[in-house]
Amino acid sequence: MSGTEELAARLLGRDPSLWPEGNVSSNRLGWLEVPQELAQEAKGLASWAASIEQSRVILLGMGGSSLGPAVLQAVRGLAGSPAGRTLVVCDTTDPQTVGGLDFSDAFVLVSSKSGTTLEPNVLLEHAWSEVGDPKRFAAVTDPGTPLGALAKERGFNRLFENRPDIGGRYSVMSHFGMVPAALIGYDVAELCERALGAGVNEAVELGRAMGEAARAGRDKVTIVVPEAFAAFGLWVEQLIAESTGKRGTGCVPVPTTEHEPGADRHRIELSPTSAQDLAEEFYRFELAIPIAGHVLGIDPFDEPNVAESKANTNKVLESLPLPTLAESPPGEALGWLKERYAEGDYVSLQAYLPFGQDAALDALRRRVRDHLGGAPVTAGYGPRFLHSTGQLHKGGPNSVVALQIVRRGTAPELPIPAKPYDFATLIAAQSIGDHQSLLAHGRRVLRVAVDDLAEIA
């Protein structure tokens, strides 16, 4: 048996000795079998989805529970993608974005593994105040959670209880990914079949190469996809970052649609041609990343630093009014980055701004990349990344140079039912809490306030 075959057998056999002592793999490997299980449920899911009268689905969730469905929606219109309902993913607390949700003719799906995560809970209460019809709600959560109890109490249309031995970032082929997939017309059985078609040995080699490259100093994993599949970067970025960014090491994912060379880069080029191809890539990377964790000597299933920013946010909210943080003029940002960035670093653009600015944010990412001579630059919305790549920023190598971008002036008021603060206060507290967490870990971070991302130029 080759080294690759041995690693594959150990992974499929759930061998906990692949990772450091004390790892949480005993309760995190259900994703290995879940495609077979969901394939058996596919007909029932399709029948239930067909019974839903609304033409649009609004998914309320954070982190891994929402990013896979967001990718499946983003590639609609490509070869093999279904016609049907539109999926709107809301994984933000920005008041402009939340307030702009159109609940008319919408079915609401709330996704939360723990059922206690703040963001889905407040988003649910907002949606309930807008709709209030339990037959237009469904929930996906683990067995026995407060969200599950609430769904039963309010008489939701459906409660899906997911396998509890699956972490959020590995959950795309479970109910968390396949329920929204069914609602927007995907053939769940086909997606599961494609996922199971991923070559295990090939995936093990992918993970080994990634981990070995990081140990050799090439820790920036440049994942190149065709422009039409750019959204795949959202999902794969959180899987790699949250799984490997800990104990001062990690693989730094840099999703891109262009060739970005560099001495610290490890390049992976993907060539999907249909929406269904992504199911195979989902499962292939889920198999690969635990092997990268094995090579790096870390537990790929825990997230020790994710809770820090949550705790800091709660502290800020418990002592209102909000503290005032120093903000630099946006025009100084590029110069500050130039002074702080060194070979081996990466830049993280963290935009606590309304959704709908993807093109402008990517343009800024490229501008910063070019300004720094081809530096690895990632970009994302807050608070979304707090539940995913934020683990890497705090727990990974101290090579991040962070630019925190917040709204200038007063955000629109949008109350949160039964809370003493509104959505604008919440997202501001989240940015403040994460800023505190970055500084506590000795990270380099600059905070700027903008009306328009172009001001940073």
Secondary structure, 3 states (H helix, E strand, C coil): CCHHHHHHHHHHCCCHHHCCCCCCHHHCCHHHCHHHHHHHHHHHHHHHHHHCCCCEEEEECCCHHHHHHHHHHHCCCCCCCCCCCEEEEECCCCHHHHHCCCCCCEEEEEECCCCCCHHHHHHHHHHHHHCCCHHHEEEEECCCCHHHHHHHHHCCCEEEECCCCCCHHHCCCCHHHHHHHHHCCCCHHHHHHHHHCCCHHHHHHHHHHHHHHHHCCCCEEEEECCHHHCCHHHHHHHHHHHHHCECCECCEEEEECCCCCCCCEEEEECCCCCCCHHHHHHHHHHHHHHHHHHHHCCCCCCCCCHHHHHHHHHHHHHCCCCCCCCCECHHHHHHHHHHHCCCCCEEEEEEECCCCCHHHHHHHHHHHHHHCCCCCEEEEECCHHHHCCHHHHHHCCCCEEEEEEEECCCCCCCECCCCCCEHHHHHHHHHHHHHHHHHHCCCEEEEEEECCHHHHC
